[in-house]
Amino acid sequence: MSKVKNKIYDWKDRLRKGKMLTLVVTLITIIIILGVYALIKARDYRMLAENSYNQAFYELTEYLNTTEELLKKATISNSSTHASKILTTIWRTTALAQSDLARIPIEVKDLENTNKFLSQVSDYSYTLSKKCFEGNNLSNSDLDNLEKLHDYSVNLRETINQLNDDLYSGNIRWGQLSKKGNKAFLQEENISKTTFSNIEEDLHQYTGLIYDGAYSENQNNYKGVGLTGDDVTEEKALQNARDFIGDDRIENISSAGESQNGRIPCYTFNVKFKNNQDGNITVSKKGGHVIQLNGNRDVRNVSISEANAINSAKQFLSKRNLNNMKETYYLKENNVLTVNLAYTQDNIIIYPDLIKVKVALDNGEVLGIEATNYYNSHKEKREIAKAKISKEDALKSVNPKLEISSVDMAIIPTEWGTENYCYEIKGRIKNNNNGSNNNNNENNEVEVNEENDFLVYINAETGKEEDILMIVNTPNGTLTT
């Protein structure tokens, strides 16, 4: 009887061990399957990221090649009309190059001057384009500056082309660049010693050429007067960055070192958003203010109006204690609205205190801000002298052909870093060109009717005409020239 029981116990023990073995094998199989699946998904993600980087880099290369060619053409153009077209194209092309530069996985601090140089080329070409548009030829000084910018654009283009060759040949991969930045160039035997750092070292001398649109100049005489509070640690700056973006949008955030942003010492952080897009944010050492946020993603459709996008931008700033902001001009590209908002005090528009905000037109998400000018010049309460010139006298200084639509008060910056308190007079001049003067029109029945909106700035203390801007309404936004 005991033998039978022993056999039964032995059988049960074998059965139990067999089940355990089956369970272990099953678990191992599941782990292997999950591991393989994870590897496949990781590979697919890397391929997707590589393709995105390759596309951005390809576009960047094309834009830089085009910029270099156009800069050379601009230096030899002898027609203000043709030069204006060339310079306008440079302005747009370099702005697009900046967008692509932000998408490639190289640390922001390694590209700071490169990005600044592209801004300078874009802004300076915009300024000269405006000058040519008004019928003025480029001066010898303008041409000399363009020649210098062209020389450096050649260096930048050659560096980018060298990197393109290294990537194409497999000498270096995007993963190396994202982990090691410029050091990757120096650690690979077969890679050229020409790196971004070479250009980073030399481009700082062109900071004086910056121009960024109507009354959004980097005022080099300002020194962060809007930065309130004591110096903060990197840990505090990191927390401020998190609070500004919102933890619900952040997958990961890490330090990218220290940098200078428009003369403001900053901490810079790389951000991985939960939508799998990369970006960066800079926070001032003094006061821990967010100076710049740059995030990019594909916006495939338009679901909200420009007005709603502008409201989203203003609400975003207001929730971060950036209040009393009034929209001025905006530009729409790739389903993203970039709007300029200026601070207002007692209904006076303070153009030096400008913040740019990028808003996605599919859902109103704020993708980025640029507040360097704001913190370089902002004062919570400016001392503004009472106007010595009446509104009526200011209107007498305006061309009588201008049909006035509104009169506001504004503070505008000057090229010397000072400010002027002005009447901002908006109006329209209607130009009627009779087609009878057109020899190509046999019936002489065509009449061209053009209406142009202008902003005229009359100094509120002296009555002097300080500036005139023409408002250009395009399908992509409202701009000034």
C-alpha angles and dihedrals in degrees: 000000000000090000090056091050090049090053090049091050090046091050092049091048091052090047091051092048090048091053091048091050090049091049092049092048090048092050092048090049091050091048091050091048092048091047092051090046091050091049091050092049091047090050091049090049092049090050091049091049092046091051091050091049092046092051093049091047093047090052091045091053092050093048093049092049089050092047093052091051094047093048089056091049090050091056092059101036113118097184120084091206094051093041090053090056092048094047093047089054090050089052093054096040096052091047089055090047089056090053092053092044089059090055098058117090101248119119116264094235089058090056102036098111093036089056090044091051091054089050090052094050091047095046097042092049088051090054093049091045089057090050092051092044087060089057099259122133121231114267125230088256091054091050092048091053091048090050091053092048089049092053091054092043087058090055092047092047092050091050092051092047090050090052089048090054091048092050093046092050092048095243089127136014134208090249090062092050094049092050101038107019113196092352088075089067092055097046097054114083097208097048124100117254089228103106142161087264091068091059093037087061095053108036098072092087094073098065091111093067096065118129121161109183135287109353094337097110120148098248102219092192092061116089108194096291089161094060107105127185137035128303113282132212122245089253091056091046089052091053091048089051091051092048092048095051097034124241090245089069099043125090095171138347128192140173120269095182132250128319145168117249112188091329091313114121107229146176112234125208131190114225131203107198123209089247087067092251124130126227144148140230132200124207124192118244089221110068096347095257121166106245100175139009119186121185128157134194137153110270103198102180145020115241103154134051127249089251092056091046091053090050089051090053093050093046091049091054094043092055087056093051094259098129139164093043120156124197116240115167134355142190129204120208131157090358091301122116118213109196129186114219122190127199117250129208120187089344091306114128111230103203097183089062094070131157124187118210128190115210128187110232095212097067108354094254114160107235099180150346136205114202103160094116092046095055093040093059112013122125120180091222118017120200101238118185119228114264112262093194118067123230090248093053091047090054090052088062091060125092106268090226089069112100102214117225102168144358122207136164120246144168112224129189124239129218088253094060095256129115136239125206106219149168107248104212117190121196148140134243117201115213117199115194112184113222091217087087091060108097091196092063108082096189095045090216102120118105121187114212115189126178120195126190117214139187114214119192116207117187108245092213104041105020089234119147102244102178146344124211127187116219113224117198110200133170086257099050149294115302138167132225 
